Amino acid sequence: PNYVPLALQKDFEISEEGNQSGPAKLLIVMVGLPARGKSFISHRLTNYLTWYGLRTKVFNVGAYRRAVGGNEDAEFFNHKNTDSVSKRENMAWVVLNELLKWLVEGRG
């Protein structure tokens, strides 16, 4: 489709025919239940694409949460705990901003 996030629009031009010009970028998002292999598949795909000659990077909110010492108990993931919801959303935004920066600066 013709939708390009605002953060990336400076790198893309969409022609009247709907074709994109500029550097091609691919973003793969993995979502799902815990312990179902998302990280495993992401790292395997990264290994393959890197071998194929593409620049890749995995952005993992869970890994970021563990690195900054996020609480791992069940209460932290309770959707009724507004403080924890706010913390989780903030972590997600931090990682998303890192991802967009990586893409926009031409590393991705």
N, C-alpha and C positions, 0 to 999 in steps of 0.2 A: 504493500500500500504506500501511499504518499506521506504518511506521518513520520516525521523525524523529530525526536525530542529537541527542545530549545537549546540545550547545552551542546548539541552536536550539529546544529544547523549551519554554523560557520564552515563546516567541513563538507557539506553536501549541497548540491544544487539539483533540484528536481525539474526535469524538462516538462514541457506541456504534454508529452506522451507518457509521462509518469516514470521515465527512466532516471536513474540516479547517476550523477557523475561525481567524481571525487574518490577519495580512498574508500574501498569496501571494508566494512567492519561487520563482525558477527558477534552477537551477544547470546550466549546460551544460559538460560536460567533454570536451575534445578530446584523444585519444591516438592515436598512430600512429607510423609510421616517420618519420625525419628528412626534411625538405624535401618534404613531401607536401601542403602548403597549410593546415595546421592554424591557424597564426597569421593567414594571409591570410583564411581563412573566419571566424575569430573576430572579426577587426577589421571585416570587412564586416557580419557579423551585429550587432556592437555598433553600427555606424553606423545600420543599419536600425532596431534597437530603440530607439535614442536618438531618432531622427527620429519614431518612433511614440509617443514620450513616456515611455519607461521609463528608469529609472536603470540603467546598465550599467557594468561594469568588467571588463577582461581581466586575469587573474592568470596570468603566464607564468613557469614555473620557469626556463626557458632564458634568458629576459631577465634574471631576477634573478641567475642564475649569471654572466652576462656583466657585469652591473653591479657585482658584488662582486669581479670579477677571477678568476673560476673558471678553472681550467685547461681548455683545449679540445682537448688532444691525445687520441689514441686510448687511451692508457693510463688516462686519467681515467675513461673509460667501460668499462674492462675489469671485468667482474663478479668476477674473481678478486682484484682490487686492493681489499682490505678497507678501506683508508684512504679511497680515493676513493668507495667505496660508502657509507661512513658520511657523507662530506661531501655527496654527492648526496642522500641521505635527509634529512639535516639541512636542506638548502636546500628540499626539498619540504615539510617540516614547517613551515618559516618561512613559506613562501608560503601553505600551507593555513591556518595560524593567521591570517594577514593577511586571507584570504578570509572565514573564519568571523567575525572581528571586524567586517569590513565588513557582513556579513549581519546579525549580531546587533545591531549599533548602529543598525540601521534605515536605513543608507545604500543598501542593496541591495534 
